[in-house]
Amino acid sequence: MSKPIFVTQPHLPPLIEFQEYLKDIWESKWLTNNGPFHQELEQKLCEYLGLKYISLFSNGTLALITALQALKISGEVITTPFSFVATTHALWWNNIKPVFVDIKENDCNIDAEKIESAITPNTTAILPVHIYGNPCNVDRIQQIADTYGLHIIYDSAHAFGVTLQGNSIASFGNLSVLSFHATKVFTTFEGGAIICHDEKMKKRIDFLKNFGFADEITVVAPGINAKMNEFQAALGLLQLKYFAAAIKKRKRIVETYRNMLKKINGVRYFQDINDIKHNYAYFPIFIDQKKYGKSRDHVYNELKQNNIHCRRYFYPLISQFPTYRGLPSSKSKNLPVAEKITKEVLCLPIYPDLDLNVVYNVCEIIKKLKK
Ligand SMILES: Cc1ncc(COP(=O)(O)O)c(C=O)c1O
């Protein structure tokens, strides 16, 4: 490849359309603090995703930290080690002890059947992640939360646009958090959101993201500055216009990868599942070194030599980072599946404008390496 190919690339609207929004911002001089585009985007996202209440944020990490504040979560929270590190950092920033539970091989999500044995008298909540946009076992997790009186906050950072039996995946749990980072299927440069189910909670979240201000002179909590600005919201409004078409293009890329990789022994990938509308945010493959004959890192390095820069999402596991590796739940014997998957996974390039010739090249390299 003469030009480097990265694992992702943002899908941007025509510049001229964004300039129209910029003109409005210049005219109104309303740059942030619940401006007109912020209000419009909250409303449009509710309509688009079929949700009742959404609060926009400057990024997904601050949305996660604020979601934990909004529910006053403390003590211990059960979560997955197989995610982007921000999931667990949000707990750390709230002085909450993370308790890692192993994942399932089929979808890389937290293994709901292993949650109960990790519950202690200090457990207050579960923080699962819909990893790669794969929906968690939401029914079973809800059942456990109901039985033990726990809250659920879903990290839905990867799952914008995903539906389960026709319902937005972001509608599950007490709160659900989205990320609109530049690497995500729906981006506002940086950005995020919390989805909640009633007006009181929406108000509380809105206060918390604005230093705790309830009105000009009343501060109800030690809130933070996590507001989305008008430039971000404007890009979000334009993203909505192009989202459905972008997902169609992603689907085509995924189908091409699946077609070309299907006969390679030792290379596994996800299939579509009935009842789920997928967003094709990532295309992870899992390389079984014994069957394939080469390691995941060998494939990663070979592709890199060819100017194709894949990512090993998620390697290392969060439980392997210095901050978390001393926790009792980080021990290898507690996380056998996650420790296997983290050595096998490789996310191949995928974005709406990815040239299919690149997909062919990537697959040819993976095929040739097997020989
Ligand atoms: C699973 C997950 N959670 C949280 C975040 C944090 O979101 P943000 O980058 O918008 O702060 C990300 C990625 O960016 C993520 O992938």
The ligand as a Gaussian input file, in Angstrom:
#p B3LYP/6-31G(d) Opt

LIG

0 1
 C      -15.822000       0.901000      25.339000
 C      -15.445000       2.357000      25.480000
 N      -15.837000       3.018000      26.577000
 C      -15.562000       4.308000      26.741000
 C      -14.843000       5.029000      25.800000
 C      -14.516000       6.444000      26.064000
 O      -15.167000       7.307000      25.197000
 P      -14.523000       8.717000      24.806000
 O      -13.333000       8.459000      23.957000
 O      -15.633000       9.409000      24.057000
 O      -14.170000       9.430000      26.071000
 C      -14.417000       4.371000      24.630000
 C      -13.669000       4.991000      23.540000
 O      -13.355000       5.930000      23.159000
 C      -14.724000       3.000000      24.469000
 O      -14.310000       2.339000      23.387000

